[in-house]
Amino acid sequence: MSNDAGSNVALNAKPKATEIEQFGVNTIPDADRTSTPWDLFRIQFGGANTFATVLLGTFPILLGLSFWQGVAATIVGVLVGSLFLMPMGIFGPRTGTNNAVSSGAHLGVRGRIAGSFLSLLTAIAFYSISVWVSGDAIVGAMVRMFGIEKTPLISGIIYAVIGFIVIVVVVYGYQFMLLVNKTAVIANTILMLLAFVAFGGSFDPNYAGGEYALGSFWPTFVLSALIVMSNPISFGAFLGDWARYIPRGTKNSKLMGATLLAQLATLIPFIFGVATATLVTSADYVVGLIQVAPLWYAVMLIFVAFIGGLSTGTTSLYGTGLDFSSVFPRLSRVRSTIVIGVIAFVFILGGRLWFDLLGSVNAFIGAIVVTTTPWMVIMSIGYFVRRGYYVNEDLQVFNQGKIGGRYWFSDGFNWRAMTAWIGAAFVGLMFANYPPVIVGPWSQLAGGIDLSLISGILTAAILYLGALFLFPEPDYVFGPQGPRLVPSAKGAVPQIVHNPQSAAAKVAAGKDSGN
């Protein structure tokens, strides 16, 4: 059977959605790479065409922008975020593993824990948002239809049920997630389009907005665009989770095109959020939306918000559980998923029931943009100068409890890339303006306009490229064609040997001895 790249690899049959996935972050065999760029599109769009994205779409209005200003900020955020995200889908087919492990080629096989940290941060934020929104939709329906009072106990019970279902779906793995996302794409798109019928008589496109949250237009506009941008950026650490099932050799243009189209399609839920936020006067958007919607549409909102919550929650939680199973070898993918899910659920209860929702979301959104974008810039530059050359076996060294290989660098860390990432994240946080939690000491240098993104990008690019020129990487990481644009240094590939002190090695030794 021909794969998507045009080679003649006999592919295995696709696993059933109800089969628990067996692969961890180990390299996916060519015969099991049965996905296509179309699947990459569907899982991205399905994961984002939900009420979690709708909630982010309400922020421009909540921050005081008019409807058309909110639309403009949304389009800018989606487009800019998509440009940085597009290259992150090309690593998986080449390396056969997720993006965090792939980043070990540039940050070192131990330095790849930076990607694991970013995936954890993103998973907690978007898993929480998805459960919050789905739970609030159900609670809002109960308030309207049965006249019950919304209490923390009722909300907590609903959140727990949804959170548990999300974990179950993630435990089954990639194929089950793909099935859920197929359903979400269809159901949520229909719902968004029916909004023209449900709210056509009450919506006013000339909505003038309110008081600017940051005091003036441009700082508020930039903050709104950055919040929207966090949605495509949040996929950066996860695209490899799904792209690794696409055959190696698939054209980069197809992979990046699938990502661009998926993110552009998210303008549907984003604009839905911008538009409907102008209609809701309640401080609780989801409950307020159900109250102002026609009854027939309110019923549909409940069903689709639930399906959408599963979609966003699973795409966020899956990658983190997958990745942490390699960081902590004693935890399988399933156990790691459950542990991360429990931790995220504790944050859900705290962030929703005892703290300010706007402040909680704002803080995590800011942290995601400021720390993940420089990491993506470093990955993209690294791919370019390496000409896309990776040795998959050497990427798995840390996961297998070994040391050495092409990407060992200095005790498993490539300080060139690590310094660039840490420096860029630090500078970005100094300029960040995500009130009330993240407000950097330099945030007012441009009149309150958030410069965290541009400062982080420039710092990452300058520091990383500067280090590559001043302290060239060894020639063996570049492959037979050599480096592109940057110099290299002579060197011998460190021998790969078992590290008896590693957790992975101890786990393997325990299995060998029958423990």
C-alpha positions as CSV (number, residue, x, y, z in Angstrom):
1,M,0.0,0.0,0.0
2,S,1.3,3.4,-0.8
3,N,1.6,5.9,2.0
4,D,1.0,9.6,1.8
5,A,4.6,10.3,0.9
6,G,4.4,8.1,-2.2
7,S,6.7,5.3,-0.9
8,N,5.8,1.6,-0.9
9,V,5.5,0.8,2.8
10,A,2.8,-1.8,3.7
11,L,0.7,-0.1,6.4
12,N,-1.0,-2.0,9.2
13,A,-4.7,-1.7,9.6
14,K,-5.9,1.3,11.6
15,P,-6.6,0.3,15.3
16,K,-10.2,0.5,16.4
17,A,-11.2,3.6,18.4
18,T,-12.0,1.3,21.4
19,E,-8.5,-0.3,21.5
20,I,-6.2,1.2,24.1
21,E,-3.2,2.8,22.4
22,Q,0.0,0.9,23.1
23,F,2.6,3.4,21.8
24,G,4.3,5.9,24.1
25,V,6.9,8.4,23.0
26,N,8.9,5.7,21.3
27,T,9.4,6.0,17.6
28,I,6.2,5.0,15.7
29,P,7.1,2.2,13.2
30,D,6.5,3.1,9.5
31,A,3.8,0.4,9.2
32,D,1.7,2.0,11.9
33,R,1.7,5.5,10.5
34,T,-1.8,5.3,9.1
35,S,-2.8,9.0,9.5
36,T,-2.9,11.8,6.9
37,P,-2.6,15.6,6.9
38,W,-6.4,15.6,6.7
39,D,-6.4,13.8,10.1
40,L,-4.1,16.5,11.4
41,F,-6.5,19.1,10.3
42,R,-9.5,17.4,11.8
43,I,-8.0,16.8,15.3
44,Q,-6.8,20.5,15.4
45,F,-10.1,21.9,14.3
46,G,-12.1,19.5,16.4
47,G,-10.0,20.3,19.4
48,A,-10.5,24.1,18.9
49,N,-14.0,24.3,17.4
50,T,-15.4,24.2,20.9
51,F,-16.7,26.4,23.7
52,A,-13.2,26.7,25.2
53,T,-12.3,28.7,22.1
54,V,-15.6,30.5,22.2
55,L,-14.7,31.6,25.8
56,L,-11.4,33.0,24.6
57,G,-13.3,34.8,21.8
58,T,-15.3,36.7,24.5
59,F,-12.2,38.3,26.0
60,P,-12.0,41.2,23.4
61,I,-15.5,42.3,24.4
62,L,-14.9,41.7,28.1
63,L,-11.8,43.9,27.9
64,G,-13.9,46.7,26.4
65,L,-13.4,46.5,22.6
66,S,-16.3,47.1,20.2
67,F,-17.6,44.2,18.0
68,W,-15.5,45.2,15.0
69,Q,-12.4,45.9,17.0
70,G,-12.8,42.5,18.7
71,V,-13.1,40.9,15.3
72,A,-9.9,42.6,14.1
73,A,-8.0,41.6,17.2
74,T,-9.3,38.0,16.8
75,I,-8.1,37.8,13.1
76,V,-4.7,39.2,14.0
77,G,-4.3,36.8,16.9
78,V,-5.2,33.7,14.8
79,L,-3.1,34.7,11.8
80,V,0.1,35.5,13.9
81,G,-0.3,32.5,16.0
82,S,-0.8,30.2,13.0
83,L,2.4,31.5,11.4
84,F,4.4,30.4,14.4
85,L,2.5,27.1,14.8
86,M,2.8,25.9,11.2
87,P,6.4,24.5,11.4
88,M,5.5,22.5,14.5
89,G,3.6,19.9,12.5
90,I,6.6,18.9,10.4
91,F,8.7,17.3,13.2
92,G,6.4,14.3,14.0
93,P,6.6,12.5,10.5
94,R,10.4,12.9,10.5
95,T,11.1,11.8,14.1
96,G,8.1,9.5,14.7
97,T,7.7,11.0,18.2
98,N,6.1,14.0,19.9
99,N,7.5,17.5,19.8
100,A,8.9,17.5,23.3
101,V,11.1,14.5,22.5
102,S,11.9,15.9,19.1
103,S,13.1,19.2,20.7
104,G,15.9,17.1,22.3
105,A,17.8,17.5,19.0
106,H,18.1,21.2,19.7
107,L,17.9,21.5,23.5
108,G,19.6,18.2,24.4
109,V,17.9,14.9,25.3
110,R,17.6,16.1,28.9
111,G,16.9,19.7,27.9
112,R,13.7,18.5,26.2
113,I,12.1,18.6,29.6
114,A,11.4,22.3,28.7
115,G,8.9,21.0,26.2
116,S,7.4,18.7,28.8
117,F,7.0,21.7,31.1
118,L,5.3,23.7,28.3
119,S,2.9,20.8,27.5
120,L,2.0,20.5,31.2
121,L,1.3,24.2,31.4
122,T,-0.9,24.2,28.3
123,A,-2.7,21.0,29.3
124,I,-3.7,22.4,32.7
125,A,-5.0,25.6,31.2
126,F,-7.0,24.2,28.3
127,Y,-8.2,21.1,30.1
128,S,-9.5,23.4,32.8
129,I,-11.2,25.8,30.4
130,S,-12.9,22.9,28.6
131,V,-14.2,21.4,31.8
132,W,-15.3,24.8,33.1
133,V,-17.2,25.7,30.0
134,S,-18.9,22.3,29.5
135,G,-19.8,22.1,33.2
136,D,-21.2,25.7,33.2
137,A,-23.3,24.9,30.1
138,I,-24.9,22.0,31.9
139,V,-25.4,23.9,35.1
140,G,-26.8,26.9,33.2
141,A,-29.3,24.5,31.6
142,M,-30.4,23.2,34.9
143,V,-30.8,26.7,36.3
144,R,-33.0,27.7,33.3
145,M,-35.1,24.5,32.9
146,F,-35.5,23.3,36.4
147,G,-35.1,26.6,38.4
148,I,-32.4,25.2,40.6
149,E,-29.8,27.5,42.3
150,K,-26.2,27.3,41.0
151,T,-24.0,26.3,43.9
152,P,-20.3,25.4,44.2
153,L,-21.3,21.8,45.1
154,I,-23.4,21.3,42.0
155,S,-20.8,22.8,39.8
156,G,-18.1,20.7,41.4
157,I,-20.0,17.5,40.8
158,I,-20.6,18.3,37.2
159,Y,-16.9,19.3,36.7
160,A,-15.9,16.0,38.2
161,V,-18.1,13.9,35.9
162,I,-16.9,15.7,32.8
163,G,-13.2,15.6,33.9
164,F,-13.5,11.8,34.5
165,I,-15.0,11.2,31.1
166,V,-12.2,13.2,29.5
167,I,-9.6,11.1,31.3
168,V,-11.3,7.9,30.1
169,V,-11.2,9.0,26.5
170,V,-7.5,10.0,26.8
171,V,-6.7,6.6,28.3
172,Y,-8.0,4.9,25.2
173,G,-5.7,7.1,23.1
174,Y,-5.2,8.7,19.7
175,Q,-7.9,6.8,17.7
176,F,-10.6,7.4,20.2
177,M,-9.6,11.1,20.3
178,L,-9.8,11.3,16.6
179,L,-13.4,9.9,16.7
180,V,-14.4,12.4,19.3
181,N,-12.9,15.3,17.3
182,K,-14.7,14.1,14.1
183,T,-18.0,14.4,16.0
184,A,-17.1,17.8,17.5
185,V,-16.1,19.3,14.1
186,I,-19.6,18.5,12.6
187,A,-21.7,19.2,15.6
188,N,-20.1,22.5,16.7
189,T,-19.9,23.9,13.2
190,I,-23.6,23.3,12.8
191,L,-24.3,25.0,16.1
192,M,-22.2,28.1,15.3
193,L,-23.9,28.5,12.0
194,L,-27.4,28.2,13.6
195,A,-26.4,31.2,15.7
196,F,-27.5,33.4,12.8
197,V,-31.0,32.1,13.3
198,A,-31.0,32.1,17.1
199,F,-29.5,35.6,17.6
200,G,-30.1,37.3,14.3
201,G,-32.9,39.5,15.6
202,S,-31.0,40.7,18.7
203,F,-27.4,41.0,17.6
204,D,-26.1,44.5,16.9
205,P,-22.8,44.6,14.8
206,N,-22.5,48.3,15.8
207,Y,-21.9,47.4,19.5
208,A,-19.6,50.1,20.7
209,G,-17.8,48.3,23.5
210,G,-17.2,49.5,27.1
211,E,-14.4,51.0,29.1
212,Y,-10.9,49.8,27.9
213,A,-9.5,47.4,30.5
214,L,-6.0,48.8,30.1
215,G,-7.1,52.4,29.9
216,S,-6.7,53.0,26.1
217,F,-7.3,51.3,22.8
218,W,-3.9,49.9,21.7
219,P,-2.8,48.2,24.9
220,T,-6.3,46.6,25.2
221,F,-6.3,45.6,21.5
222,V,-2.8,44.0,21.8
223,L,-3.8,42.1,24.9
224,S,-6.9,40.8,23.2
225,A,-4.9,39.7,20.2
226,L,-2.4,37.9,22.4
227,I,-5.2,36.1,24.3
228,V,-6.6,34.9,21.0
229,M,-3.1,34.0,19.8
230,S,-2.7,31.7,22.8
231,N,-5.1,29.2,21.2
232,P,-2.9,28.3,18.1
233,I,0.2,28.6,20.2
234,S,-1.2,26.1,22.7
235,F,-1.0,23.4,19.9
236,G,2.8,23.9,19.5
237,A,3.8,21.3,22.1
238,F,1.1,18.9,20.9
239,L,1.2,18.8,17.1
240,G,3.8,16.1,17.1
241,D,1.5,13.8,19.3
242,W,-0.7,13.4,16.2
243,A,1.7,14.2,13.3
244,R,3.9,11.2,14.4
245,Y,1.3,8.9,12.9
246,I,1.7,10.5,9.5
247,P,4.1,8.7,7.1
248,R,7.7,10.0,7.0
249,G,8.4,11.9,3.8
250,T,5.0,13.6,3.7
251,K,5.5,17.0,2.1
252,N,6.1,19.9,4.5
253,S,3.7,22.0,2.5
254,K,0.8,19.6,3.2
255,L,1.6,19.4,6.9
256,M,1.8,23.2,7.3
257,G,-1.2,23.7,5.0
258,A,-3.3,21.4,7.2
259,T,-2.3,23.4,10.3
260,L,-3.0,26.8,8.7
261,L,-6.4,25.8,7.4
262,A,-7.3,24.2,10.8
263,Q,-6.4,27.4,12.6
264,L,-8.2,29.7,10.1
265,A,-11.3,27.5,10.6
266,T,-11.2,28.3,14.3
267,L,-12.4,31.8,13.3
268,I,-15.8,30.3,13.4
269,P,-15.9,29.7,17.2
270,F,-13.9,32.8,17.9
271,I,-16.2,35.1,16.0
272,F,-19.2,33.3,17.6
273,G,-17.6,34.2,21.0
274,V,-17.0,37.9,20.0
275,A,-20.6,38.3,18.7
276,T,-22.5,36.5,21.5
277,A,-20.4,38.3,24.2
278,T,-22.1,41.5,23.1
279,L,-25.5,40.0,24.1
280,V,-24.6,38.6,27.5
281,T,-24.8,41.0,30.5
282,S,-24.2,38.3,33.1
283,A,-20.7,38.0,34.6
284,D,-20.9,34.3,33.9
285,Y,-20.8,34.1,30.1
286,V,-21.9,30.5,29.5
287,V,-24.9,30.6,32.0
288,G,-25.8,34.1,30.6
289,L,-25.7,32.8,27.0
290,I,-28.1,30.0,27.8
291,Q,-30.4,32.4,29.5
292,V,-30.7,34.8,26.5
293,A,-30.8,32.0,23.9
294,P,-34.1,30.6,22.5
295,L,-35.0,27.4,24.3
296,W,-34.4,25.2,21.3
297,Y,-30.9,26.7,20.9
298,A,-30.1,26.4,24.6
299,V,-30.7,22.7,24.5
300,M,-28.3,22.4,21.6
301,L,-25.8,24.5,23.4
302,I,-25.7,22.0,26.3
303,F,-25.1,19.0,24.0
304,V,-22.5,20.6,21.9
305,A,-20.7,22.3,24.8
306,F,-20.4,18.8,26.4
307,I,-19.0,17.2,23.2
308,G,-16.7,20.2,22.7
309,G,-15.4,20.0,26.2
310,L,-14.4,16.4,25.6
311,S,-12.7,17.4,22.4
312,T,-10.6,20.2,23.8
313,G,-9.9,18.4,27.1
314,T,-8.6,15.2,25.4
315,T,-6.3,17.0,22.9
316,S,-4.7,18.9,25.8
317,L,-4.4,16.1,28.3
318,Y,-3.4,13.4,25.9
319,G,0.0,14.9,25.0
320,T,1.0,15.6,28.5
321,G,0.2,12.2,29.8
322,L,2.1,10.8,26.8
323,D,5.2,12.9,27.5
324,F,5.4,12.5,31.2
325,S,5.4,8.8,30.8
326,S,8.9,9.2,29.4
327,V,10.0,11.7,32.0
328,F,8.9,9.4,34.8
329,P,9.4,5.9,33.4
330,R,7.7,4.2,36.3
331,L,4.5,5.7,35.0
332,S,2.9,4.2,31.9
333,R,1.1,6.5,29.5
334,V,-2.2,5.5,31.1
335,R,-0.9,6.1,34.7
336,S,0.8,9.3,33.7
337,T,-2.5,10.6,32.1
338,I,-4.4,9.8,35.3
339,V,-1.9,11.6,37.5
340,I,-1.8,14.7,35.3
341,G,-5.6,14.6,35.1
342,V,-6.0,14.6,38.9
343,I,-3.6,17.5,39.3
344,A,-5.4,19.5,36.6
345,F,-8.8,18.8,38.3
346,V,-7.5,20.2,41.5
347,F,-6.7,23.4,39.6
348,I,-10.1,23.4,38.1
349,L,-11.8,23.4,41.4
350,G,-9.5,26.1,42.8
351,G,-9.5,28.3,39.7
352,R,-13.2,28.2,39.1
353,L,-14.8,28.0,42.6
354,W,-12.4,30.0,44.8
355,F,-10.5,32.3,42.5
356,D,-11.3,34.8,39.7
357,L,-11.9,32.9,36.4
358,L,-10.7,35.9,34.3
359,G,-7.6,36.3,36.3
360,S,-6.8,32.5,36.3
361,V,-7.3,32.2,32.6
362,N,-5.4,35.4,31.9
363,A,-2.4,34.2,33.9
364,F,-2.1,30.8,32.2
365,I,-2.7,32.4,28.8
366,G,0.1,34.9,29.4
367,A,2.5,32.2,30.6
368,I,1.8,30.0,27.5
369,V,2.4,32.8,25.0
370,V,5.5,34.1,26.7
371,T,7.2,30.7,27.2
372,T,6.0,28.6,24.3
373,T,6.6,31.0,21.4
374,P,10.4,31.4,22.0
375,W,10.6,27.6,22.2
376,M,8.8,27.2,18.9
377,V,11.1,29.9,17.3
378,I,14.2,27.9,18.5
379,M,12.7,24.6,17.1
380,S,12.0,26.3,13.8
381,I,15.5,27.8,13.5
382,G,17.0,24.5,14.5
383,Y,15.1,22.6,11.8
384,F,16.2,25.1,9.2
385,V,19.9,25.1,10.0
386,R,19.9,21.2,10.4
387,R,18.0,20.9,7.0
388,G,15.4,18.7,8.8
389,Y,18.0,16.0,9.6
390,Y,17.3,13.9,12.7
391,V,18.5,10.5,14.0
392,N,15.5,9.0,15.7
393,E,17.4,6.5,17.8
394,D,19.5,9.2,19.4
395,L,16.4,11.2,20.3
396,Q,15.2,8.3,22.5
397,V,18.4,8.1,24.6
398,F,17.0,9.8,27.7
399,N,13.7,7.8,27.5
400,Q,15.6,4.5,27.4
401,G,17.8,5.3,30.4
402,K,20.9,5.8,28.3
403,I,23.5,8.5,27.8
404,G,25.5,9.6,24.8
405,G,24.5,10.0,21.2
406,R,24.3,12.9,18.8
407,Y,22.1,15.0,21.0
408,W,23.9,14.5,24.3
409,F,25.9,17.8,24.1
410,S,26.9,18.8,27.7
411,D,25.5,16.2,30.0
412,G,22.3,16.0,28.0
413,F,21.8,19.8,27.7
414,N,22.5,22.0,24.7
415,W,23.3,25.2,26.6
416,R,23.1,27.2,23.3
417,A,19.3,26.6,22.9
418,M,18.6,26.4,26.6
419,T,20.2,29.8,27.3
420,A,18.2,31.3,24.4
421,W,14.9,29.8,25.6
422,I,15.4,30.8,29.3
423,G,16.6,34.3,28.3
424,A,13.7,34.8,25.9
425,A,11.1,33.7,28.5
426,F,12.6,35.9,31.1
427,V,12.7,39.0,28.8
428,G,9.1,38.2,27.7
429,L,7.9,38.0,31.3
430,M,9.5,41.4,32.1
431,F,7.5,43.0,29.3
432,A,4.3,41.0,29.9
433,N,1.0,42.7,30.7
434,Y,-1.6,40.1,31.7
435,P,-3.3,41.7,34.7
436,P,-3.9,41.0,37.4
437,V,-1.4,38.1,37.9
438,I,1.4,38.7,35.3
439,V,2.5,42.3,35.1
440,G,6.2,42.7,34.3
441,P,8.3,45.6,35.6
442,W,8.8,46.8,32.0
443,S,5.2,46.4,30.9
444,Q,4.6,50.2,30.8
445,L,7.6,51.1,28.7
446,A,5.4,51.3,25.6
447,G,2.4,53.0,27.2
448,G,0.9,49.7,28.5
449,I,1.2,47.9,25.1
450,D,2.3,44.3,25.7
451,L,5.7,43.8,24.1
452,S,6.2,40.3,25.6
453,L,5.7,38.5,22.3
454,I,8.0,40.6,20.1
455,S,10.7,40.8,22.8
456,G,10.6,37.1,23.4
457,I,10.8,36.2,19.7
458,L,13.7,38.6,19.0
459,T,15.6,37.5,22.1
460,A,15.2,33.8,21.3
461,A,16.3,34.3,17.6
462,I,19.3,36.6,18.5
463,L,20.6,34.5,21.4
464,Y,20.2,31.2,19.6
465,L,21.7,32.3,16.2
466,G,24.4,34.2,18.0
467,A,25.4,31.0,20.0
468,L,25.3,28.9,16.8
469,F,27.8,31.3,15.2
470,L,30.1,32.0,18.2
471,F,30.0,28.4,19.5
472,P,29.3,26.1,16.5
473,E,27.6,22.8,17.1
474,P,29.4,19.5,16.3
475,D,29.2,18.5,12.6
476,Y,27.6,15.2,13.4
477,V,24.2,16.8,14.3
478,F,23.9,18.2,10.8
479,G,23.9,15.1,8.6
480,P,25.6,14.5,5.3
481,Q,24.7,17.8,3.7
482,G,26.2,19.9,6.5
483,P,24.7,22.9,8.2
484,R,22.7,25.7,6.5
485,L,24.1,29.2,7.0
486,V,25.8,28.5,10.3
487,P,29.3,27.0,10.9
488,S,30.0,23.6,12.6
489,A,32.8,22.1,14.6
490,K,34.6,18.8,14.3
491,G,33.6,16.2,16.7
492,A,33.0,12.5,17.4
493,V,29.5,11.1,18.3
494,P,29.5,10.2,22.0
495,Q,29.0,6.5,22.4
496,I,25.5,5.5,23.6
497,V,25.7,3.4,26.8
498,H,23.3,2.5,29.6
499,N,23.0,4.8,32.5
500,P,22.6,2.5,35.6
501,Q,21.5,5.5,37.7
502,S,18.5,6.5,35.5
503,A,15.0,5.7,36.5
504,A,14.3,4.2,33.1
505,A,17.2,1.8,33.4
506,K,16.1,0.8,36.9
507,V,12.6,0.1,35.6
508,A,14.0,-2.0,32.8
509,A,16.3,-3.9,35.2
510,G,13.4,-4.6,37.5
511,K,11.4,-6.1,34.6
512,D,14.4,-8.2,33.5
513,S,14.7,-9.6,37.0
514,G,11.0,-10.5,37.1
515,N,10.0,-7.8,39.6
